Every structure is written in C-alpha cells, then in structure tokens.
Amino acid sequence: MRLRVLEGSRFTARSADAVLLESTYGGGHIQAGAALAAALAELDPSLTVERIDFFDLVNPVVNGAARFAYIQSVTRAPVLWREFYERTGQLTPESSWQQFLYRLGARRLARFLAQRRPRVVVATHPTPGGVAAQLRRGRQLDAPVATVITDYIVHSQWLHPDVDLYIAGAEAVREALVARGIRPDRVAVTGIPIHPRFRQRVDPFRVRQRLGLSHQPVVLFMAGGYGMVRGMVPACRQLAFAGGSFQLIVVSGRDALLERRIREVVEGSPRPVRVLGFVREVHELMSVADLLISKAGGLTVTEALAKGLPMVIYRPIPGQEEGNARFLVSRGAGRVVQSPEELVSEVQRLLDDPERRRRMAQAAAALGHPRADEEAARAILALARVPAAAGREPR
C-alpha cells in the first residue's frame, strides 16, 4: 500500500492514481478521507493514494485563520453560522456567486492535478468537490470526480452537474439528490466511510474491566475531536450529580481546557465518572455504552449507527448538524435536547425504559453501514476504470 498525506509546504511534482481532496473544517471530512484512502489501497495495493487539505493547498495562512473563525462561529455565534449556512444553501451551481466560489483556488488545484494525473479525484468536502467538477466542465481535468457527502442532508454546496458520482450515507440522501436533479445512477448509497475498526468485534467485559466499570448502564458523552459541544460543562455537572444508577464516560477531545473544567465540576460525584481527552478507541467505548450523548457531526452519527447505539443529540450546531439530528429523530434512532435539565430528564427516561432503548438501537443498526469504507472504495474504483470523457453533457 502506498499512501501519502501531504501538507501545503510539501507539495511536489509526482503522480498519484487517486487524489482525495479534504478539509480540516471539523474532523469528519478528514476521517472520511482517511477511511476511504485506506480502503482504496487495501482493495488495490498497486494504487498510489494521496490525501490533501484543499484549503491548505490554496493558502495555508488563510486556511488556518478561516478554520479558527469557523470553530469560533459555530461555538460562540451559532446564529451567524446558521445565517451563512442558509444563505449559501440558496445558491445554485449556475449563480454568479457560486461561479465565484468555484474560481477560488481553481488555478492551484488545476496545476496540482495536472502534475498528479490521477485516475480519479474524490472530495470529502463540498468546496473542493465543486472546484474539481468545474475544472472537469472546463476540460482542465480528464479524471472523473466523486463527492462523498458527509452529512445526512443535502446542502446546495454539495451539488455540481459535472460530479460523476455521489457517495451517500442513506437512502434519504439519495432521494434528496434525485429531487434536486441528480441522476439516480450517479448516486451510490454505501454509507459514509468510517474506520474499519467499527465493524470489529469487541469484548465488552474486557473494556469495562480496563476502564474500571461495573455492570451498571454506561452513558457515553462525546465532545467531538475539537471539543465543540456547546454547554458541555454544565451538562456534565448535571449528569454527574443526577439521580439514577448509571456510569458516565466523558470524552473531551483535544481541548485540554475543557477536559480540566469537566474534571473540576464532576469532582465528588456519587457515581463513577471517567473523563478522557482525545481517544482513538472510540469503537470500544461505543461497544460498552448503552447510550451516546453527542453533537450531530456526520461521522460521529455514522459511527454510532454502525454500532447500533441509541443517541441523544445535545444542542446540535445550526445547519448541517440540525439536519443530521432531524434525520435520526425521524428514523427513531435518536432524540434531541437543548438544555442540561432536558438532557438529564431524557437520559433518565431512556435508562428507565430498556424496551425503548432496544427499539432505538434496532433503528440505529438498520441505518448503519459498518462496511461503508469498503463499499464506497469499490464504487470509486469502478468509476476510475471507466474512461473519463471531458465535456460531457449536463447531468
């Protein structure tokens, strides 16, 4: 397997069979790209797979500032983020504003892809997917373009008539794409690619033993990789001192300050509370959990579905996360709460009703795609083997 992950300062002229265009705006786009790249290389060891941060390619300095602004907006000014999300959702591929967005970074991406001469280009973020498809339309790119939609709703930024293949996480996403004019044969419902460890068998007894957990139900509260759950500290305090018999595991992600603040507020709790920072063994934690509390990021939702884990979504970020939360609720796999008090009530209600939890778990498992990485990789390899004709008629 030959897999390269390059950063902006290390871009050099060399070839690559498959180029994955990602983004560090949120962790999901990177995680999906990593899972897909590994699956591609596993299925075809002769491939050279290269993953890049599209925005780092365009301008590393601006990328860092914009990423910081994104995190600040969704955590401190969610109303502004909602406004931005909704306004950009009204743009059509042919609008002047959207055409302007397609030109951002187009020259650098065109030069980069001309050096790589890939057999296929895959985007796990809407912006590079649209830019690559626009290059395809302008006959500056011969390779087919695939877009991996990392949410369970379809925002207009994901759409471009010259995308050859859409990887969708659920049948509802395929239906939404078709309703917006995308041909059904250009959509593959494989699930959103996640790490293969989420389909591995886990011994719950050994995990509980390692973490010092008892037989009581386990509630897992995850902040996401960057600790972006709003109001997590007061929620943890309420859960730590609430009534009922359950154990609490809190994963604060890479935010060391958040981890310290949570440790402070749960000190003296009458129930077992384990506070962890960033962990790679999320699949093990999900395997022993009876209930997951989290934001509604596309990848976290997908991992929980693969594990058949009922979810309580706490204060989802406006825009894409609210859409993901609505998807879960409509399918019976999740609940949504907005305050620490509401969260405690919902957790207690679900823990007191094992039959309801069982139905939610069944609904989650029915939506899960544990082999999504492999299925998506097969669809992309099939696309790469089809000669790409430039200037195809609109889809």
C-alpha positions as CSV (number, residue, x, y, z in Angstrom):
1,M,0.0,0.0,0.0
2,R,1.4,3.4,-1.0
3,L,-0.4,6.2,0.9
4,R,0.7,9.8,1.1
5,V,-0.7,12.5,3.2
6,L,0.9,15.8,2.3
7,E,0.7,19.3,3.8
8,G,0.8,22.5,1.8
9,S,4.6,23.1,2.2
10,R,5.4,19.7,0.9
11,F,3.5,19.7,-2.4
12,T,5.9,18.4,-5.1
13,A,5.5,17.2,-8.7
14,R,4.7,13.5,-8.7
15,S,1.9,11.2,-9.9
16,A,-1.0,9.7,-8.0
17,D,-3.7,7.3,-9.0
18,A,-6.3,8.7,-6.7
19,V,-6.3,12.2,-5.1
20,L,-8.6,12.8,-2.1
21,L,-9.5,16.5,-1.5
22,E,-10.3,17.0,2.2
23,S,-10.7,19.8,4.7
24,T,-9.8,20.3,8.4
25,Y,-13.0,22.3,9.0
26,G,-14.4,19.9,11.6
27,G,-12.9,16.4,11.8
28,G,-15.4,14.5,9.7
29,H,-14.0,15.3,6.3
30,I,-10.5,14.2,7.3
31,Q,-11.8,11.0,9.0
32,A,-13.9,10.0,5.9
33,G,-10.9,10.7,3.7
34,A,-8.6,8.6,5.8
35,A,-11.0,5.7,5.9
36,L,-11.6,5.8,2.2
37,A,-7.9,6.1,1.3
38,A,-7.1,3.1,3.4
39,A,-9.9,1.1,1.8
40,L,-8.8,2.0,-1.7
41,A,-5.2,1.0,-1.0
42,E,-6.4,-2.2,0.6
43,L,-8.6,-3.2,-2.4
44,D,-5.9,-2.3,-4.9
45,P,-2.4,-2.3,-3.4
46,S,-0.9,-1.1,-6.6
47,L,-2.7,2.3,-6.2
48,T,-0.9,5.4,-5.1
49,V,-3.5,7.3,-3.0
50,E,-2.8,10.9,-2.0
51,R,-4.8,13.0,0.5
52,I,-4.5,16.7,0.7
53,D,-6.2,19.6,2.6
54,F,-7.6,21.6,-0.3
55,F,-7.6,24.8,1.6
56,D,-4.0,24.3,2.7
57,L,-3.1,23.9,-0.9
58,V,-4.8,27.1,-1.8
59,N,-3.4,29.2,1.0
60,P,-2.1,27.7,4.3
61,V,-2.2,31.0,6.2
62,V,-5.7,31.9,5.2
63,N,-6.7,28.3,5.9
64,G,-5.6,28.4,9.5
65,A,-7.4,31.7,10.1
66,A,-10.6,30.6,8.4
67,R,-10.6,27.3,10.4
68,F,-10.3,29.3,13.6
69,A,-13.1,31.6,12.5
70,Y,-15.3,28.5,11.7
71,I,-14.8,27.0,15.2
72,Q,-15.5,30.3,16.9
73,S,-18.6,30.9,14.9
74,V,-20.2,27.5,15.5
75,T,-19.4,27.6,19.2
76,R,-19.8,31.2,20.1
77,A,-22.1,32.7,17.4
78,P,-24.2,29.8,16.1
79,V,-26.9,32.3,14.9
80,L,-24.4,33.8,12.4
81,W,-23.3,30.4,11.3
82,R,-27.0,29.5,10.7
83,E,-27.4,32.6,8.6
84,F,-24.3,31.8,6.5
85,Y,-25.4,28.1,6.1
86,E,-28.9,29.1,4.9
87,R,-27.8,31.8,2.6
88,T,-25.2,29.6,0.8
89,G,-27.8,26.9,0.6
90,Q,-29.8,29.1,-1.7
91,L,-27.1,29.3,-4.3
92,T,-27.4,27.3,-7.5
93,P,-24.4,25.9,-9.4
94,E,-25.0,28.5,-12.2
95,S,-25.4,31.6,-10.0
96,S,-22.7,34.3,-10.2
97,W,-21.8,33.9,-6.5
98,Q,-21.4,30.1,-6.9
99,Q,-19.3,30.6,-10.0
100,F,-17.1,33.0,-8.0
101,L,-16.7,30.3,-5.3
102,Y,-15.7,27.7,-7.9
103,R,-12.8,30.0,-9.0
104,L,-11.3,30.1,-5.5
105,G,-8.2,28.0,-5.7
106,A,-9.1,26.7,-9.1
107,R,-5.8,27.6,-10.7
108,R,-3.7,26.0,-8.0
109,L,-5.8,22.9,-8.0
110,A,-5.6,22.6,-11.8
111,R,-1.8,22.8,-11.6
112,F,-1.7,20.3,-8.8
113,L,-3.9,17.8,-10.6
114,A,-2.0,18.3,-13.9
115,Q,1.1,17.2,-12.0
116,R,-0.6,14.2,-10.4
117,R,-2.5,13.0,-13.5
118,P,-5.0,11.0,-11.3
119,R,-7.3,8.3,-12.5
120,V,-10.0,9.6,-10.1
121,V,-10.5,12.7,-7.9
122,V,-12.5,12.3,-4.7
123,A,-13.8,15.2,-2.5
124,T,-15.0,14.8,1.1
125,H,-15.8,18.5,1.4
126,P,-18.2,20.4,-0.9
127,T,-15.9,23.2,-1.9
128,P,-13.1,21.2,-3.5
129,G,-15.7,18.9,-5.0
130,G,-17.3,21.8,-6.8
131,V,-14.0,23.3,-7.9
132,A,-12.8,19.9,-9.3
133,A,-16.1,19.4,-11.1
134,Q,-15.9,22.9,-12.6
135,L,-12.4,22.1,-13.9
136,R,-13.9,19.0,-15.4
137,R,-16.5,21.0,-17.1
138,G,-13.9,23.4,-18.5
139,R,-11.8,20.4,-19.8
140,Q,-9.0,21.1,-17.4
141,L,-9.4,17.7,-15.7
142,D,-9.9,14.4,-17.5
143,A,-10.3,12.2,-14.4
144,P,-13.8,11.5,-13.1
145,V,-14.9,13.3,-9.9
146,A,-16.6,11.7,-6.9
147,T,-18.0,13.5,-4.0
148,V,-18.5,11.9,-0.5
149,I,-21.4,13.7,1.3
150,T,-20.5,13.6,5.0
151,D,-24.0,14.6,6.3
152,Y,-27.5,13.2,6.2
153,I,-29.0,16.2,4.5
154,V,-28.1,17.8,1.1
155,H,-26.9,21.4,1.1
156,S,-26.6,23.0,-2.3
157,Q,-22.8,23.4,-1.9
158,W,-22.5,19.7,-2.5
159,L,-24.2,19.9,-5.9
160,H,-22.5,20.3,-9.2
161,P,-23.8,18.9,-12.5
162,D,-20.3,17.6,-13.5
163,V,-19.8,15.4,-10.5
164,D,-19.6,11.9,-11.8
165,L,-20.5,10.0,-8.6
166,Y,-22.0,10.9,-5.2
167,I,-21.3,8.7,-2.2
168,A,-24.4,8.9,0.1
169,G,-24.8,7.9,3.7
170,A,-28.5,6.9,3.4
171,E,-31.4,6.3,1.0
172,A,-32.8,9.6,2.2
173,V,-29.7,11.4,0.9
174,R,-30.1,9.7,-2.5
175,E,-33.7,10.8,-2.7
176,A,-32.8,14.4,-1.9
177,L,-30.1,14.4,-4.6
178,V,-32.5,13.0,-7.2
179,A,-35.1,15.5,-6.2
180,R,-32.5,18.2,-7.0
181,G,-32.0,16.8,-10.5
182,I,-29.1,14.4,-9.9
183,R,-29.5,11.2,-12.0
184,P,-30.1,8.1,-9.7
185,D,-27.3,6.2,-11.4
186,R,-24.8,8.8,-10.2
187,V,-25.6,8.1,-6.6
188,A,-24.2,5.2,-4.6
189,V,-25.7,4.6,-1.1
190,T,-22.8,3.0,0.6
191,G,-22.8,4.8,3.9
192,I,-20.3,7.5,4.9
193,P,-16.8,5.9,5.1
194,I,-15.6,5.2,8.6
195,H,-12.7,3.3,10.0
196,P,-12.9,-0.5,9.7
197,R,-12.4,-0.9,13.5
198,F,-16.1,0.0,13.9
199,R,-17.0,-3.4,12.4
200,Q,-14.6,-5.3,14.6
201,R,-15.8,-7.5,17.4
202,V,-15.1,-6.0,20.8
203,D,-15.1,-7.9,24.1
204,P,-17.3,-5.6,26.3
205,F,-16.2,-7.3,29.5
206,R,-12.5,-6.6,28.9
207,V,-13.2,-3.0,28.0
208,R,-15.3,-2.5,31.1
209,Q,-12.6,-4.2,33.2
210,R,-9.9,-1.9,31.8
211,L,-11.9,1.2,32.5
212,G,-12.9,0.1,35.9
213,L,-16.6,0.0,35.0
214,S,-19.3,-2.1,36.8
215,H,-22.4,-3.9,35.4
216,Q,-24.4,-0.6,35.6
217,P,-25.6,1.1,32.3
218,V,-22.9,3.2,30.7
219,V,-23.7,6.7,29.3
220,L,-21.0,8.0,26.9
221,F,-20.8,11.8,26.4
222,M,-18.6,12.8,23.5
223,A,-17.5,16.3,22.6
224,G,-16.0,15.5,19.2
225,G,-12.3,15.8,18.2
226,Y,-12.2,19.6,18.9
227,G,-14.5,19.8,21.9
228,M,-17.2,21.6,20.0
229,V,-20.3,20.7,22.0
230,R,-21.8,23.9,23.4
231,G,-22.7,23.9,27.1
232,M,-20.9,20.7,27.8
233,V,-19.5,21.6,31.2
234,P,-22.9,22.4,32.9
235,A,-24.4,19.3,31.2
236,C,-21.6,17.1,32.7
237,R,-22.2,18.6,36.1
238,Q,-25.9,17.9,36.0
239,L,-25.3,14.3,34.8
240,A,-22.7,13.6,37.4
241,F,-25.0,14.5,40.3
242,A,-28.3,13.4,38.8
243,G,-30.4,10.5,40.2
244,G,-30.4,7.1,38.8
245,S,-28.0,4.2,38.5
246,F,-25.6,4.7,35.6
247,Q,-21.9,5.3,34.9
248,L,-20.7,8.2,32.9
249,I,-17.8,8.4,30.4
250,V,-16.9,11.8,29.1
251,V,-14.6,12.3,26.1
252,S,-13.5,15.9,25.8
253,G,-11.4,15.6,22.6
254,R,-8.3,17.6,22.0
255,D,-9.5,20.5,24.2
256,A,-7.3,20.3,27.3
257,L,-9.0,23.2,29.0
258,L,-12.4,21.6,28.5
259,E,-11.1,18.4,30.0
260,R,-9.8,20.2,33.1
261,R,-13.1,22.1,33.6
262,I,-15.1,18.9,33.3
263,R,-12.9,17.2,35.9
264,E,-13.4,20.1,38.2
265,V,-17.2,20.1,38.0
266,V,-17.7,16.3,38.4
267,E,-15.4,16.0,41.4
268,G,-17.3,14.5,44.3
269,S,-19.9,12.8,42.1
270,P,-21.7,9.9,43.8
271,R,-21.5,7.9,40.6
272,P,-18.4,6.6,38.6
273,V,-17.3,9.3,36.1
274,R,-14.4,8.7,33.7
275,V,-13.1,11.9,32.0
276,L,-10.9,11.2,28.9
277,G,-9.2,13.5,26.4
278,F,-8.7,12.6,22.8
279,V,-9.1,8.8,22.3
280,R,-8.6,6.6,19.3
281,E,-10.6,3.6,20.8
282,V,-14.0,5.2,20.3
283,H,-15.3,2.0,18.8
284,E,-14.5,0.3,22.2
285,L,-16.3,2.9,24.2
286,M,-19.3,2.7,21.9
287,S,-19.3,-1.0,22.3
288,V,-19.8,-0.8,26.0
289,A,-22.1,2.2,26.0
290,D,-25.9,1.9,26.5
291,L,-26.5,5.4,25.3
292,L,-24.5,8.1,23.5
293,I,-24.7,11.8,24.1
294,S,-23.1,13.9,21.4
295,K,-23.2,16.6,18.9
296,A,-24.6,15.5,15.5
297,G,-21.5,15.5,13.3
298,G,-21.9,13.3,10.3
299,L,-19.0,10.9,11.2
300,T,-19.9,10.6,14.9
301,V,-23.5,9.8,13.9
302,T,-22.3,7.2,11.3
303,E,-20.0,5.5,13.8
304,A,-22.9,5.2,16.3
305,L,-25.2,3.8,13.7
306,A,-22.6,1.2,12.7
307,K,-22.5,0.2,16.4
308,G,-26.3,0.2,16.7
309,L,-26.1,2.8,19.5
310,P,-29.1,5.0,20.6
311,M,-28.3,8.7,20.6
312,V,-29.3,11.8,22.5
313,I,-28.1,14.8,20.5
314,Y,-27.3,17.7,22.7
315,R,-27.5,21.2,21.3
316,P,-26.7,20.4,17.7
317,I,-24.9,23.1,15.7
318,P,-27.3,25.1,13.4
319,G,-27.2,23.9,9.8
320,Q,-25.9,20.6,8.9
321,E,-26.0,19.1,12.5
322,E,-29.6,20.1,13.0
323,G,-30.3,18.3,9.7
324,N,-28.5,15.2,10.9
325,A,-30.4,15.3,14.2
326,R,-33.7,15.6,12.3
327,F,-32.7,12.5,10.3
328,L,-32.0,10.5,13.4
329,V,-35.2,11.5,15.1
330,S,-37.4,10.8,12.0
331,R,-35.9,7.3,11.9
332,G,-36.4,6.5,15.6
333,A,-32.6,6.3,16.3
334,G,-32.1,9.5,18.3
335,R,-33.6,12.3,20.5
336,V,-32.7,16.0,20.6
337,V,-32.3,18.1,23.7
338,Q,-31.3,21.7,24.2
339,S,-30.5,22.2,27.9
340,P,-28.7,20.3,30.7
341,E,-32.0,19.8,32.5
342,E,-33.7,18.4,29.5
343,L,-30.7,16.2,28.9
344,V,-30.8,14.7,32.3
345,S,-34.5,14.0,32.0
346,E,-34.1,12.3,28.6
347,V,-31.2,10.2,29.8
348,Q,-33.1,9.1,32.9
349,R,-36.2,8.3,30.8
350,L,-34.3,6.2,28.4
351,L,-32.4,4.3,31.1
352,D,-35.6,3.6,32.8
353,D,-37.2,2.2,29.6
354,P,-35.0,-0.7,28.3
355,E,-37.6,-1.6,25.6
356,R,-37.5,1.9,24.2
357,R,-33.7,1.8,24.1
358,R,-33.8,-1.5,22.4
359,R,-36.1,-0.1,19.6
360,M,-33.8,2.9,19.2
361,A,-30.8,0.5,18.9
362,Q,-32.6,-1.6,16.3
363,A,-33.4,1.6,14.3
364,A,-29.8,2.7,14.5
365,A,-28.4,-0.7,13.4
366,A,-30.8,-0.7,10.5
367,L,-29.4,2.6,9.3
368,G,-25.7,1.6,9.9
369,H,-23.2,0.7,7.2
370,P,-20.2,-0.8,9.0
371,R,-18.5,-1.7,5.7
372,A,-19.1,1.8,4.2
373,D,-15.4,2.4,3.6
374,E,-15.1,-0.8,1.5
375,E,-18.3,-0.3,-0.4
376,A,-17.5,3.4,-1.2
377,A,-14.0,2.4,-2.3
378,R,-15.4,-0.3,-4.7
379,A,-17.7,2.3,-6.2
380,I,-14.9,4.7,-6.7
381,L,-12.6,2.1,-8.2
382,A,-15.3,1.2,-10.7
383,L,-15.6,4.8,-11.6
384,A,-11.9,5.2,-12.1
385,R,-11.8,2.3,-14.5
386,V,-14.3,4.0,-16.8
387,P,-12.5,6.3,-19.4
388,A,-13.4,9.9,-18.5
389,A,-14.8,11.8,-21.4
390,A,-14.3,15.6,-21.0
391,G,-17.1,18.0,-21.7
392,R,-19.9,15.5,-21.1
393,E,-23.5,16.7,-21.5
394,P,-25.0,18.1,-18.3
395,R,-26.4,15.5,-15.9
